[in-house]
Structure formats: C-alpha cells, structure tokens
C-alpha cells in the first residue's frame, strides 16, 4: 500500500511544501525540497519524528514554585509521554541559573531556560 505524507519544511525560512511517498514501509520518492537538509528532515519526520520538549519542574525554596526547562536536543515523539512523567516527579533546590543542566534523561540534558 502506498501512502503520501505532506509537510511544510521547517529546516530553513523557505518553508518548502514536501511530499514523502512510503510504500510497504519503505521510503520512496521525496518531492518539493529545495535543499538536501529538507529531504533528510522529511524522511526523518516520517520514520522517526523528534521534538524539542519544553516543560517546567518544581523548585524548592525559590522565588517561584517552578522553573521552565527544555531538552538540549530533540526527543523521539513516541518517548515524550515518558519524559513528561519523569519531569513531573522531578524537584530541584533553588537557586537555579539560566542554562543550568538540571538533570539528564536517557542521555539528553534537561536545561533551565530561566533562573529561579
């Protein structure tokens, strides 16, 4: 069975309209890309989509009860619920500095995006 996935590329400001054809689980033709990075991104989006995850974690003794954090690199989409569960149980002690690595999860750094 042949299926076509359509995306707007987010790799650069051009926003190319991409199409990826998949037949029997194999990548076929990729259309609409202007640069090789767009083609690579579209294939990854079909085979193993990833996202940078932003959330908050609890802070003890801080001016605010939470601090915003993000992953230092994209996480496979299917693993995001597991990451969110991990972050919901995490609590750190103030002070927190912007850019500070709060913890790691499966080798991915979780970084503070503001101080607390």
Biopython code that builds the backbone (N, CA, C, O; Angstrom):
import numpy as np
from Bio.PDB.StructureBuilder import StructureBuilder

atoms = [
    (1, "UNK", "N", (0.831, -1.184, 0.000)),
    (1, "UNK", "CA", (0.000, 0.000, 0.000)),
    (1, "UNK", "C", (0.877, 1.249, 0.000)),
    (1, "UNK", "O", (1.850, 1.339, 0.749)),
    (2, "UNK", "N", (0.526, 2.192, -0.834)),
    (2, "UNK", "CA", (1.287, 3.421, -0.980)),
    (2, "UNK", "C", (0.586, 4.551, -0.221)),
    (2, "UNK", "O", (-0.629, 4.725, -0.316)),
    (3, "UNK", "N", (1.389, 5.318, 0.541)),
    (3, "UNK", "CA", (0.847, 6.444, 1.300)),
    (3, "UNK", "C", (1.739, 7.653, 1.067)),
    (3, "UNK", "O", (2.960, 7.524, 0.977)),
    (4, "UNK", "N", (1.123, 8.835, 0.968)),
    (4, "UNK", "CA", (1.862, 10.078, 0.781)),
    (4, "UNK", "C", (1.677, 10.961, 2.005)),
    (4, "UNK", "O", (0.551, 11.226, 2.427)),
    (5, "UNK", "N", (2.802, 11.419, 2.577)),
    (5, "UNK", "CA", (2.799, 12.338, 3.703)),
    (5, "UNK", "C", (3.171, 13.713, 3.182)),
    (5, "UNK", "O", (4.089, 13.854, 2.374)),
    (6, "UNK", "N", (2.453, 14.731, 3.651)),
    (6, "UNK", "CA", (2.722, 16.109, 3.225)),
    (6, "UNK", "C", (3.139, 16.944, 4.437)),
    (6, "UNK", "O", (2.528, 16.870, 5.503)),
    (7, "UNK", "N", (4.196, 17.739, 4.247)),
    (7, "UNK", "CA", (4.737, 18.576, 5.312)),
    (7, "UNK", "C", (5.114, 19.940, 4.760)),
    (7, "UNK", "O", (5.322, 20.101, 3.557)),
    (8, "UNK", "N", (5.199, 20.907, 5.639)),
    (8, "UNK", "CA", (5.858, 22.171, 5.335)),
    (8, "UNK", "C", (7.195, 22.096, 6.042)),
    (8, "UNK", "O", (7.246, 21.942, 7.262)),
    (9, "UNK", "N", (8.263, 22.200, 5.301)),
    (9, "UNK", "CA", (9.607, 22.056, 5.855)),
    (9, "UNK", "C", (9.900, 23.183, 6.846)),
    (9, "UNK", "O", (9.554, 24.340, 6.604)),
    (10, "UNK", "N", (10.543, 22.834, 7.963)),
    (10, "UNK", "CA", (10.882, 23.816, 8.993)),
    (10, "UNK", "C", (12.391, 24.000, 9.142)),
    (10, "UNK", "O", (12.845, 24.667, 10.072)),
    (11, "UNK", "N", (13.162, 23.417, 8.241)),
    (11, "UNK", "CA", (14.617, 23.468, 8.355)),
    (11, "UNK", "C", (15.161, 24.866, 8.068)),
    (11, "UNK", "O", (16.107, 25.305, 8.722)),
    (12, "UNK", "N", (14.584, 25.559, 7.114)),
    (12, "UNK", "CA", (15.043, 26.919, 6.789)),
    (12, "UNK", "C", (13.826, 27.803, 6.533)),
    (12, "UNK", "O", (12.700, 27.305, 6.526)),
    (13, "UNK", "N", (14.025, 29.087, 6.325)),
    (13, "UNK", "CA", (12.891, 30.006, 6.151)),
    (13, "UNK", "C", (12.077, 29.825, 4.864)),
    (13, "UNK", "O", (11.018, 30.438, 4.733)),
    (14, "UNK", "N", (12.533, 29.012, 3.918)),
    (14, "UNK", "CA", (11.797, 28.857, 2.662)),
    (14, "UNK", "C", (10.448, 28.169, 2.841)),
    (14, "UNK", "O", (9.510, 28.472, 2.104)),
    (15, "UNK", "N", (10.324, 27.258, 3.794)),
    (15, "UNK", "CA", (9.049, 26.579, 4.050)),
    (15, "UNK", "C", (8.545, 25.774, 2.868)),
    (15, "UNK", "O", (7.378, 25.882, 2.491)),
    (16, "UNK", "N", (9.414, 24.973, 2.284)),
    (16, "UNK", "CA", (9.043, 24.161, 1.121)),
    (16, "UNK", "C", (7.897, 23.203, 1.445)),
    (16, "UNK", "O", (7.816, 22.675, 2.554)),
    (17, "UNK", "N", (7.020, 22.986, 0.478)),
    (17, "UNK", "CA", (5.934, 22.011, 0.599)),
    (17, "UNK", "C", (6.490, 20.656, 0.169)),
    (17, "UNK", "O", (6.772, 20.438, -1.009)),
    (18, "UNK", "N", (6.645, 19.758, 1.125)),
    (18, "UNK", "CA", (7.281, 18.473, 0.869)),
    (18, "UNK", "C", (6.259, 17.354, 0.803)),
    (18, "UNK", "O", (5.224, 17.398, 1.468)),
    (19, "UNK", "N", (6.562, 16.353, -0.005)),
    (19, "UNK", "CA", (5.767, 15.129, -0.066)),
    (19, "UNK", "C", (6.713, 13.951, 0.022)),
    (19, "UNK", "O", (7.733, 13.899, -0.666)),
    (20, "UNK", "N", (6.360, 13.003, 0.880)),
    (20, "UNK", "CA", (7.154, 11.786, 1.031)),
    (20, "UNK", "C", (6.237, 10.608, 0.745)),
    (20, "UNK", "O", (5.197, 10.445, 1.384)),
    (21, "UNK", "N", (6.631, 9.797, -0.214)),
    (21, "UNK", "CA", (5.855, 8.611, -0.539)),
    (21, "UNK", "C", (6.454, 7.408, 0.184)),
    (21, "UNK", "O", (7.667, 7.195, 0.166)),
    (22, "UNK", "N", (5.585, 6.630, 0.817)),
    (22, "UNK", "CA", (6.002, 5.429, 1.529)),
    (22, "UNK", "C", (5.179, 4.273, 0.983)),
    (22, "UNK", "O", (3.952, 4.344, 0.914)),
    (23, "UNK", "N", (5.879, 3.200, 0.593)),
    (23, "UNK", "CA", (5.193, 2.014, 0.095)),
    (23, "UNK", "C", (5.747, 0.785, 0.796)),
    (23, "UNK", "O", (6.950, 0.527, 0.768)),
    (24, "UNK", "N", (4.860, 0.037, 1.420)),
    (24, "UNK", "CA", (5.237, -1.166, 2.165)),
    (24, "UNK", "C", (6.331, -0.884, 3.201)),
    (24, "UNK", "O", (7.257, -1.677, 3.376)),
    (25, "UNK", "N", (6.209, 0.253, 3.877)),
    (25, "UNK", "CA", (7.155, 0.603, 4.930)),
    (25, "UNK", "C", (8.478, 1.152, 4.448)),
    (25, "UNK", "O", (9.365, 1.405, 5.263)),
    (26, "UNK", "N", (8.642, 1.344, 3.150)),
    (26, "UNK", "CA", (9.905, 1.858, 2.603)),
    (26, "UNK", "C", (9.683, 3.238, 1.997)),
    (26, "UNK", "O", (8.676, 3.498, 1.338)),
    (27, "UNK", "N", (10.659, 4.119, 2.242)),
    (27, "UNK", "CA", (10.608, 5.469, 1.687)),
    (27, "UNK", "C", (10.797, 5.399, 0.187)),
    (27, "UNK", "O", (11.733, 4.775, -0.313)),
    (28, "UNK", "N", (9.895, 6.051, -0.518)),
    (28, "UNK", "CA", (10.001, 6.134, -1.970)),
    (28, "UNK", "C", (10.514, 7.498, -2.366)),
    (28, "UNK", "O", (11.591, 7.929, -1.953)),
    (29, "UNK", "N", (9.725, 8.161, -3.170)),
    (29, "UNK", "CA", (10.122, 9.465, -3.684)),
    (29, "UNK", "C", (9.844, 10.570, -2.663)),
    (29, "UNK", "O", (8.831, 10.552, -1.963)),
    (30, "UNK", "N", (10.772, 11.535, -2.596)),
    (30, "UNK", "CA", (10.597, 12.740, -1.779)),
    (30, "UNK", "C", (10.565, 13.905, -2.760)),
    (30, "UNK", "O", (11.482, 14.074, -3.564)),
    (31, "UNK", "N", (9.501, 14.710, -2.691)),
    (31, "UNK", "CA", (9.318, 15.806, -3.645)),
    (31, "UNK", "C", (9.209, 17.136, -2.904)),
    (31, "UNK", "O", (8.802, 17.189, -1.743)),
    (32, "UNK", "N", (9.579, 18.203, -3.601)),
    (32, "UNK", "CA", (9.321, 19.550, -3.132)),
    (32, "UNK", "C", (10.433, 20.205, -2.339)),
    (32, "UNK", "O", (10.316, 21.377, -1.981)),
    (33, "UNK", "N", (11.492, 19.499, -2.058)),
    (33, "UNK", "CA", (12.563, 20.093, -1.258)),
    (33, "UNK", "C", (13.485, 20.927, -2.137)),
    (33, "UNK", "O", (13.686, 20.633, -3.315)),
    (34, "UNK", "N", (14.039, 21.976, -1.532)),
    (34, "UNK", "CA", (14.978, 22.839, -2.240)),
    (34, "UNK", "C", (16.414, 22.488, -1.881)),
    (34, "UNK", "O", (17.326, 22.668, -2.688)),
    (35, "UNK", "N", (16.611, 21.982, -0.656)),
    (35, "UNK", "CA", (17.959, 21.661, -0.211)),
    (35, "UNK", "C", (17.997, 20.236, 0.346)),
    (35, "UNK", "O", (16.957, 19.694, 0.721)),
    (36, "UNK", "N", (19.177, 19.627, 0.403)),
    (36, "UNK", "CA", (19.288, 18.255, 0.919)),
    (36, "UNK", "C", (18.847, 18.126, 2.379)),
    (36, "UNK", "O", (18.361, 17.073, 2.791)),
    (37, "UNK", "N", (19.015, 19.197, 3.160)),
    (37, "UNK", "CA", (18.587, 19.135, 4.573)),
    (37, "UNK", "C", (17.081, 18.954, 4.675)),
    (37, "UNK", "O", (16.600, 18.252, 5.564)),
    (38, "UNK", "N", (16.339, 19.574, 3.781)),
    (38, "UNK", "CA", (14.883, 19.425, 3.771)),
    (38, "UNK", "C", (14.466, 18.004, 3.465)),
    (38, "UNK", "O", (13.529, 17.479, 4.067)),
    (39, "UNK", "N", (15.157, 17.385, 2.536)),
    (39, "UNK", "CA", (14.861, 15.987, 2.196)),
    (39, "UNK", "C", (15.140, 15.093, 3.401)),
    (39, "UNK", "O", (14.326, 14.233, 3.737)),
    (40, "UNK", "N", (16.275, 15.288, 4.047)),
    (40, "UNK", "CA", (16.633, 14.488, 5.233)),
    (40, "UNK", "C", (15.610, 14.677, 6.344)),
    (40, "UNK", "O", (15.200, 13.707, 6.981)),
    (41, "UNK", "N", (15.192, 15.930, 6.583)),
    (41, "UNK", "CA", (14.222, 16.218, 7.627)),
    (41, "UNK", "C", (12.896, 15.511, 7.340)),
    (41, "UNK", "O", (12.297, 14.925, 8.242)),
    (42, "UNK", "N", (12.440, 15.563, 6.095)),
    (42, "UNK", "CA", (11.162, 14.946, 5.726)),
    (42, "UNK", "C", (11.204, 13.434, 5.936)),
    (42, "UNK", "O", (10.242, 12.845, 6.427)),
    (43, "UNK", "N", (12.309, 12.817, 5.567)),
    (43, "UNK", "CA", (12.441, 11.366, 5.766)),
    (43, "UNK", "C", (12.425, 11.039, 7.251)),
    (43, "UNK", "O", (11.772, 10.083, 7.670)),
    (44, "UNK", "N", (13.138, 11.824, 8.049)),
    (44, "UNK", "CA", (13.150, 11.584, 9.497)),
    (44, "UNK", "C", (11.762, 11.822, 10.097)),
    (44, "UNK", "O", (11.354, 11.102, 11.008)),
    (45, "UNK", "N", (11.045, 12.809, 9.605)),
    (45, "UNK", "CA", (9.716, 13.104, 10.129)),
    (45, "UNK", "C", (8.755, 11.932, 9.883)),
    (45, "UNK", "O", (7.829, 11.714, 10.664)),
    (46, "UNK", "N", (8.970, 11.195, 8.820)),
    (46, "UNK", "CA", (8.136, 10.028, 8.535)),
    (46, "UNK", "C", (8.610, 8.809, 9.323)),
    (46, "UNK", "O", (7.792, 8.050, 9.843)),
    (47, "UNK", "N", (9.915, 8.621, 9.412)),
    (47, "UNK", "CA", (10.450, 7.392, 10.009)),
    (47, "UNK", "C", (10.668, 7.470, 11.515)),
    (47, "UNK", "O", (10.450, 6.482, 12.215)),
    (48, "UNK", "N", (11.097, 8.629, 12.033)),
    (48, "UNK", "CA", (11.395, 8.771, 13.455)),
    (48, "UNK", "C", (11.258, 10.239, 13.858)),
    (48, "UNK", "O", (12.265, 10.911, 14.083)),
    (49, "UNK", "N", (10.016, 10.749, 13.952)),
    (49, "UNK", "CA", (9.837, 12.169, 14.277)),
    (49, "UNK", "C", (10.362, 12.500, 15.667)),
    (49, "UNK", "O", (10.219, 11.709, 16.598)),
    (50, "UNK", "N", (10.969, 13.671, 15.800)),
    (50, "UNK", "CA", (11.544, 14.127, 17.068)),
    (50, "UNK", "C", (11.114, 15.558, 17.336)),
    (50, "UNK", "O", (10.809, 16.319, 16.418)),
    (51, "UNK", "N", (11.096, 15.907, 18.617)),
    (51, "UNK", "CA", (10.738, 17.265, 19.025)),
    (51, "UNK", "C", (11.599, 17.705, 20.204)),
    (51, "UNK", "O", (11.955, 16.891, 21.057)),
    (52, "UNK", "N", (11.932, 18.992, 20.251)),
    (52, "UNK", "CA", (12.497, 19.581, 21.465)),
    (52, "UNK", "C", (11.314, 19.745, 22.403)),
    (52, "UNK", "O", (10.262, 20.247, 22.007)),
    (53, "UNK", "N", (11.488, 19.321, 23.644)),
    (53, "UNK", "CA", (10.388, 19.357, 24.614)),
    (53, "UNK", "C", (10.639, 20.471, 25.621)),
    (53, "UNK", "O", (11.740, 20.605, 26.155)),
    (54, "UNK", "N", (9.599, 21.275, 25.874)),
    (54, "UNK", "CA", (9.661, 22.327, 26.876)),
    (54, "UNK", "C", (8.630, 22.026, 27.950)),
    (54, "UNK", "O", (7.511, 21.605, 27.656)),
    (55, "UNK", "N", (9.018, 22.245, 29.191)),
    (55, "UNK", "CA", (8.120, 21.972, 30.309)),
    (55, "UNK", "C", (8.562, 22.790, 31.516)),
    (55, "UNK", "O", (9.334, 23.739, 31.376)),
    (56, "UNK", "N", (8.078, 22.429, 32.694)),
    (56, "UNK", "CA", (8.514, 23.044, 33.942)),
    (56, "UNK", "C", (8.815, 21.935, 34.939)),
    (56, "UNK", "O", (8.270, 20.835, 34.849)),
    (57, "UNK", "N", (9.698, 22.244, 35.896)),
    (57, "UNK", "CA", (9.943, 21.342, 37.011)),
    (57, "UNK", "C", (9.810, 22.129, 38.310)),
    (57, "UNK", "O", (9.982, 23.348, 38.337)),
    (58, "UNK", "N", (9.505, 21.417, 39.370)),
    (58, "UNK", "CA", (9.307, 22.052, 40.681)),
    (58, "UNK", "C", (10.630, 22.546, 41.247)),
    (58, "UNK", "O", (11.683, 21.945, 41.033)),
    (59, "UNK", "N", (10.550, 23.665, 41.980)),
    (59, "UNK", "CA", (11.720, 24.253, 42.641)),
    (59, "UNK", "C", (11.402, 24.433, 44.128)),
    (59, "UNK", "O", (10.379, 25.013, 44.491)),
    (60, "UNK", "N", (12.284, 23.931, 44.968)),
    (60, "UNK", "CA", (12.173, 24.147, 46.416)),
    (60, "UNK", "C", (12.899, 25.431, 46.790)),
    (60, "UNK", "O", (13.995, 25.701, 46.299)),
    (61, "UNK", "N", (12.287, 26.213, 47.654)),
    (61, "UNK", "CA", (12.903, 27.426, 48.213)),
    (61, "UNK", "C", (13.245, 28.486, 47.168)),
    (61, "UNK", "O", (14.172, 29.272, 47.359)),
    (62, "UNK", "N", (12.509, 28.508, 46.082)),
    (62, "UNK", "CA", (12.745, 29.512, 45.051)),
    (62, "UNK", "C", (11.726, 30.633, 45.133)),
    (62, "UNK", "O", (10.739, 30.524, 45.861)),
    (63, "UNK", "N", (11.954, 31.700, 44.399)),
    (63, "UNK", "CA", (11.009, 32.818, 44.349)),
    (63, "UNK", "C", (9.702, 32.379, 43.684)),
    (63, "UNK", "O", (8.636, 32.914, 43.991)),
    (64, "UNK", "N", (9.786, 31.410, 42.779)),
    (64, "UNK", "CA", (8.622, 30.855, 42.095)),
    (64, "UNK", "C", (8.619, 29.332, 42.309)),
    (64, "UNK", "O", (9.671, 28.743, 42.557)),
    (65, "UNK", "N", (7.456, 28.702, 42.216)),
    (65, "UNK", "CA", (7.375, 27.266, 42.504)),
    (65, "UNK", "C", (7.919, 26.349, 41.403)),
    (65, "UNK", "O", (8.148, 25.162, 41.638)),
    (66, "UNK", "N", (8.125, 26.900, 40.200)),
    (66, "UNK", "CA", (8.635, 26.082, 39.092)),
    (66, "UNK", "C", (9.674, 26.865, 38.299)),
    (66, "UNK", "O", (9.794, 28.084, 38.415)),
    (67, "UNK", "N", (10.415, 26.121, 37.493)),
    (67, "UNK", "CA", (11.352, 26.723, 36.552)),
    (67, "UNK", "C", (11.103, 26.081, 35.190)),
    (67, "UNK", "O", (10.878, 24.874, 35.102)),
    (68, "UNK", "N", (11.142, 26.885, 34.132)),
    (68, "UNK", "CA", (10.959, 26.349, 32.787)),
    (68, "UNK", "C", (12.245, 25.669, 32.330)),
    (68, "UNK", "O", (13.350, 26.136, 32.602)),
    (69, "UNK", "N", (12.068, 24.547, 31.624)),
    (69, "UNK", "CA", (13.193, 23.768, 31.122)),
    (69, "UNK", "C", (12.912, 23.319, 29.700)),
    (69, "UNK", "O", (11.775, 23.362, 29.228)),
    (70, "UNK", "N", (13.972, 22.886, 29.026)),
    (70, "UNK", "CA", (13.822, 22.295, 27.693)),
    (70, "UNK", "C", (14.887, 21.237, 27.509)),
    (70, "UNK", "O", (15.903, 21.225, 28.204)),
    (71, "UNK", "N", (14.639, 20.353, 26.566)),
    (71, "UNK", "CA", (15.642, 19.353, 26.241)),
    (71, "UNK", "C", (16.718, 20.002, 25.387)),
    (71, "UNK", "O", (16.425, 20.868, 24.563)),
    (72, "UNK", "N", (17.961, 19.585, 25.583)),
    (72, "UNK", "CA", (19.073, 20.159, 24.827)),
    (72, "UNK", "C", (19.109, 19.644, 23.396)),
    (72, "UNK", "O", (19.823, 20.187, 22.553)),
    (73, "UNK", "N", (18.345, 18.604, 23.125)),
    (73, "UNK", "CA", (18.253, 18.058, 21.774)),
    (73, "UNK", "C", (16.877, 17.434, 21.582)),
    (73, "UNK", "O", (16.178, 17.173, 22.561)),
    (74, "UNK", "N", (16.484, 17.195, 20.355)),
    (74, "UNK", "CA", (15.161, 16.613, 20.114)),
    (74, "UNK", "C", (15.021, 15.198, 20.703)),
    (74, "UNK", "O", (15.980, 14.431, 20.791)),
    (75, "UNK", "N", (13.794, 14.900, 21.092)),
    (75, "UNK", "CA", (13.432, 13.617, 21.691)),
    (75, "UNK", "C", (12.485, 12.902, 20.720)),
    (75, "UNK", "O", (11.620, 13.547, 20.128)),
    (76, "UNK", "N", (12.631, 11.589, 20.547)),
    (76, "UNK", "CA", (11.657, 10.880, 19.708)),
    (76, "UNK", "C", (10.227, 11.114, 20.224)),
    (76, "UNK", "O", (9.969, 11.015, 21.424)),
    (77, "UNK", "N", (9.318, 11.422, 19.316)),
    (77, "UNK", "CA", (7.940, 11.754, 19.691)),
    (77, "UNK", "C", (7.293, 10.674, 20.549)),
    (77, "UNK", "O", (6.562, 10.985, 21.490)),
    (78, "UNK", "N", (7.551, 9.438, 20.239)),
    (78, "UNK", "CA", (6.912, 8.344, 20.979)),
    (78, "UNK", "C", (7.403, 8.268, 22.429)),
    (78, "UNK", "O", (6.756, 7.629, 23.258)),
    (79, "UNK", "N", (8.535, 8.907, 22.749)),
    (79, "UNK", "CA", (9.084, 8.875, 24.104)),
    (79, "UNK", "C", (8.682, 10.094, 24.932)),
    (79, "UNK", "O", (8.999, 10.151, 26.120)),
    (80, "UNK", "N", (8.000, 11.061, 24.342)),
    (80, "UNK", "CA", (7.638, 12.290, 25.051)),
    (80, "UNK", "C", (6.770, 12.019, 26.285)),
    (80, "UNK", "O", (7.040, 12.607, 27.332)),
    (81, "UNK", "N", (5.752, 11.172, 26.222)),
    (81, "UNK", "CA", (4.978, 10.920, 27.450)),
    (81, "UNK", "C", (5.836, 10.383, 28.600)),
    (81, "UNK", "O", (5.617, 10.746, 29.755)),
    (82, "UNK", "N", (6.792, 9.534, 28.295)),
    (82, "UNK", "CA", (7.699, 9.003, 29.317)),
    (82, "UNK", "C", (8.563, 10.123, 29.911)),
    (82, "UNK", "O", (8.764, 10.174, 31.125)),
    (83, "UNK", "N", (9.067, 11.009, 29.064)),
    (83, "UNK", "CA", (9.853, 12.150, 29.535)),
    (83, "UNK", "C", (9.008, 13.060, 30.424)),
    (83, "UNK", "O", (9.472, 13.500, 31.476)),
    (84, "UNK", "N", (7.773, 13.344, 30.011)),
    (84, "UNK", "CA", (6.905, 14.222, 30.790)),
    (84, "UNK", "C", (6.605, 13.615, 32.163)),
    (84, "UNK", "O", (6.539, 14.338, 33.157)),
    (85, "UNK", "N", (6.427, 12.327, 32.221)),
    (85, "UNK", "CA", (6.210, 11.645, 33.502)),
    (85, "UNK", "C", (7.438, 11.821, 34.398)),
    (85, "UNK", "O", (7.304, 12.112, 35.587)),
    (86, "UNK", "N", (8.624, 11.645, 33.833)),
    (86, "UNK", "CA", (9.880, 11.838, 34.566)),
    (86, "UNK", "C", (9.979, 13.262, 35.109)),
    (86, "UNK", "O", (10.303, 13.458, 36.280)),
    (87, "UNK", "N", (9.698, 14.261, 34.259)),
    (87, "UNK", "CA", (9.803, 15.660, 34.672)),
    (87, "UNK", "C", (8.768, 16.011, 35.750)),
    (87, "UNK", "O", (9.040, 16.837, 36.622)),
    (88, "UNK", "N", (7.602, 15.396, 35.694)),
    (88, "UNK", "CA", (6.561, 15.700, 36.681)),
    (88, "UNK", "C", (6.967, 15.285, 38.090)),
    (88, "UNK", "O", (6.444, 15.823, 39.066)),
    (89, "UNK", "N", (7.886, 14.342, 38.207)),
    (89, "UNK", "CA", (8.330, 13.853, 39.517)),
    (89, "UNK", "C", (9.610, 14.531, 40.004)),
    (89, "UNK", "O", (10.043, 14.309, 41.134)),
    (90, "UNK", "N", (10.204, 15.346, 39.161)),
    (90, "UNK", "CA", (11.482, 15.973, 39.484)),
    (90, "UNK", "C", (11.282, 17.236, 40.316)),
    (90, "UNK", "O", (10.343, 17.997, 40.085)),
    (91, "UNK", "N", (12.170, 17.453, 41.285)),
    (91, "UNK", "CA", (12.161, 18.669, 42.089)),
    (91, "UNK", "C", (13.616, 19.057, 42.350)),
    (91, "UNK", "O", (14.435, 18.213, 42.715)),
    (92, "UNK", "N", (13.928, 20.335, 42.160)),
    (92, "UNK", "CA", (15.295, 20.825, 42.357)),
    (92, "UNK", "C", (15.300, 21.907, 43.433)),
    (92, "UNK", "O", (14.262, 22.482, 43.761)),
    (93, "UNK", "N", (16.463, 22.165, 43.963)),
    (93, "UNK", "CA", (16.646, 23.177, 45.003)),
    (93, "UNK", "C", (17.100, 24.488, 44.356)),
    (93, "UNK", "O", (17.953, 24.491, 43.469)),
    (94, "UNK", "N", (16.517, 25.605, 44.814)),
    (94, "UNK", "CA", (16.959, 26.926, 44.351)),
    (94, "UNK", "C", (18.328, 27.207, 44.972)),
    (94, "UNK", "O", (18.630, 26.644, 46.025)),
    (95, "UNK", "N", (19.150, 28.034, 44.381)),
    (95, "UNK", "CA", (18.913, 28.820, 43.175)),
    (95, "UNK", "C", (19.188, 28.009, 41.903)),
    (95, "UNK", "O", (19.961, 27.052, 41.897)),
    (96, "UNK", "N", (18.524, 28.434, 40.836)),
    (96, "UNK", "CA", (18.704, 27.840, 39.517)),
    (96, "UNK", "C", (19.133, 28.950, 38.576)),
    (96, "UNK", "O", (18.546, 30.032, 38.579)),
    (97, "UNK", "N", (20.147, 28.690, 37.775)),
    (97, "UNK", "CA", (20.641, 29.672, 36.805)),
    (97, "UNK", "C", (20.166, 29.304, 35.400)),
    (97, "UNK", "O", (20.041, 28.124, 35.073)),
    (98, "UNK", "N", (19.907, 30.302, 34.581)),
    (98, "UNK", "CA", (19.536, 30.052, 33.198)),
    (98, "UNK", "C", (20.680, 29.287, 32.520)),
    (98, "UNK", "O", (21.847, 29.638, 32.688)),
    (99, "UNK", "N", (20.349, 28.264, 31.771)),
    (99, "UNK", "CA", (21.345, 27.437, 31.093)),
    (99, "UNK", "C", (21.886, 26.295, 31.933)),
    (99, "UNK", "O", (22.633, 25.456, 31.430)),
    (100, "UNK", "N", (21.520, 26.250, 33.203)),
    (100, "UNK", "CA", (21.998, 25.195, 34.097)),
    (100, "UNK", "C", (21.367, 23.857, 33.712)),
    (100, "UNK", "O", (20.163, 23.772, 33.468)),
    (101, "UNK", "N", (22.202, 22.812, 33.662)),
    (101, "UNK", "CA", (21.691, 21.466, 33.393)),
    (101, "UNK", "C", (21.055, 20.953, 34.676)),
    (101, "UNK", "O", (21.736, 20.794, 35.689)),
    (102, "UNK", "N", (19.760, 20.694, 34.638)),
    (102, "UNK", "CA", (19.009, 20.265, 35.813)),
    (102, "UNK", "C", (19.168, 18.765, 36.063)),
    (102, "UNK", "O", (19.261, 18.320, 37.206)),
    (103, "UNK", "N", (19.198, 18.000, 34.980)),
    (103, "UNK", "CA", (19.333, 16.549, 35.054)),
    (103, "UNK", "C", (19.544, 16.025, 33.644)),
    (103, "UNK", "O", (19.579, 16.791, 32.681)),
    (104, "UNK", "N", (19.681, 14.723, 33.537)),
    (104, "UNK", "CA", (19.705, 14.064, 32.231)),
    (104, "UNK", "C", (18.654, 12.975, 32.234)),
    (104, "UNK", "O", (18.369, 12.365, 33.264)),
    (105, "UNK", "N", (18.092, 12.745, 31.083)),
    (105, "UNK", "CA", (17.112, 11.676, 30.894)),
    (105, "UNK", "C", (17.507, 10.928, 29.632)),
    (105, "UNK", "O", (17.499, 11.493, 28.538)),
    (106, "UNK", "N", (17.847, 9.674, 29.785)),
    (106, "UNK", "CA", (18.284, 8.842, 28.655)),
    (106, "UNK", "C", (19.385, 9.522, 27.840)),
    (106, "UNK", "O", (19.396, 9.457, 26.610)),
    (107, "UNK", "N", (20.309, 10.174, 28.547)),
    (107, "UNK", "CA", (21.446, 10.818, 27.893)),
    (107, "UNK", "C", (21.163, 12.193, 27.322)),
    (107, "UNK", "O", (22.048, 12.804, 26.724)),
    (108, "UNK", "N", (19.946, 12.692, 27.495)),
    (108, "UNK", "CA", (19.577, 14.012, 26.976)),
    (108, "UNK", "C", (19.526, 14.988, 28.133)),
    (108, "UNK", "O", (18.835, 14.749, 29.124)),
    (109, "UNK", "N", (20.256, 16.088, 28.011)),
    (109, "UNK", "CA", (20.296, 17.097, 29.061)),
    (109, "UNK", "C", (18.983, 17.874, 29.124)),
    (109, "UNK", "O", (18.396, 18.230, 28.102)),
    (110, "UNK", "N", (18.543, 18.125, 30.360)),
    (110, "UNK", "CA", (17.375, 18.973, 30.609)),
    (110, "UNK", "C", (17.927, 20.278, 31.176)),
    (110, "UNK", "O", (18.549, 20.290, 32.238)),
    (111, "UNK", "N", (17.692, 21.376, 30.457)),
    (111, "UNK", "CA", (18.342, 22.661, 30.740)),
    (111, "UNK", "C", (17.318, 23.716, 31.173)),
    (111, "UNK", "O", (16.245, 23.828, 30.579)),
    (112, "UNK", "N", (17.658, 24.488, 32.210)),
    (112, "UNK", "CA", (16.798, 25.579, 32.669)),
    (112, "UNK", "C", (16.798, 26.692, 31.632)),
    (112, "UNK", "O", (17.846, 27.057, 31.100)),
    (113, "UNK", "N", (15.619, 27.226, 31.349)),
    (113, "UNK", "CA", (15.514, 28.320, 30.383)),
    (113, "UNK", "C", (15.297, 29.673, 31.072)),
    (113, "UNK", "O", (15.162, 30.701, 30.408)),
    (114, "UNK", "N", (15.268, 29.661, 32.392)),
    (114, "UNK", "CA", (15.256, 30.897, 33.187)),
    (114, "UNK", "C", (15.776, 30.560, 34.579)),
    (114, "UNK", "O", (15.878, 29.393, 34.957)),
    (115, "UNK", "N", (16.095, 31.586, 35.317)),
    (115, "UNK", "CA", (16.558, 31.377, 36.689)),
    (115, "UNK", "C", (15.406, 31.243, 37.658)),
    (115, "UNK", "O", (14.277, 31.635, 37.365)),
    (116, "UNK", "N", (15.712, 30.677, 38.831)),
    (116, "UNK", "CA", (14.665, 30.546, 39.866)),
    (116, "UNK", "C", (15.321, 30.587, 41.239)),
    (116, "UNK", "O", (14.633, 30.495, 42.255)),
]
sb = StructureBuilder()
sb.init_structure("model")
sb.init_model(0)
sb.init_chain("A")
sb.init_seg("    ")
for serial, (resi, resn, name, xyz) in enumerate(atoms, 1):
    if name == "N":
        sb.init_residue(resn, " ", resi, " ")
    sb.init_atom(name, np.array(xyz, "f"), 0.0, 1.0, " ", f" {name:<3s}", serial, name[0])
structure = sb.get_structure()
